[in-house]
Amino acid sequence: MKFIKSQMKQLIKDNQELQTRLRELMEEHELDKGFALKALYHAEVAEGGKYQLAYQALDLPKG
């Protein structure tokens, strides 16, 4: 599984909790949005994270 910025943005758009975490990361660590997205991906999605299945579902073909 790899980081795809557009998928991560979609996942965050659909989840209020992740939106809050993204804002917190940006403020706490003074990160720009791109770096905060990657940090959030590694913390909450990658390697069996809480949102891994939701992230992977975004990659499935729609039909």
N, C-alpha and C positions, 0 to 999 in steps of 0.2 A: 504494500500500500504506500502510495506516495502523496505528498502534499500537492494539492491542486487549488490554487488561490480562488478560482471561481466557485468550486464546490464548497470550500470553507466559508466563503461569503454567503452562499445560499443556506448553508447549515445554520449560520449565525442569524441570518435574516428570519429564519423560521423558529428560532428558539430564544425566548426572552432571557433565560438564565445565561446563555452564552453571550448575549449582547451586553449584559451587565459585567460578566467576567472580562470581556474584551475592553470595555471602558476602564475597569479597575486596573488591568494590566498596563494599559497605555498611561494612566495617571501615575500609578505606583512606581513604574520603572522608566517613565519618560520615554516610551517607545513610540515610533510612528506606527501607523496602522498595519503596514506590511509585516514588520517584525512582530507585532503583537499577535497577528493572525497565525504566524508560524509557531510562536510560543504557545498559544492556545491549542493549536493542532497537536503539538507534542505532549501537552499536559492533559488534554481531555479526549483526544481522538485516537492517536497512534498507540500501537501495542496494547490493544485490549481496553482502551479508555472507555469511559462512560458513553461517549457519543460515536464510537467506532461503527456500529451497525447503521446508525442513521446516516453517517458520512458515506459509507459504502453503498447504501441504497440510492444515493444521489447519482452514482455511477452506472446504475442499471439502465438498460434501454427502456424507454417508455413505450407502451403499446398495448 
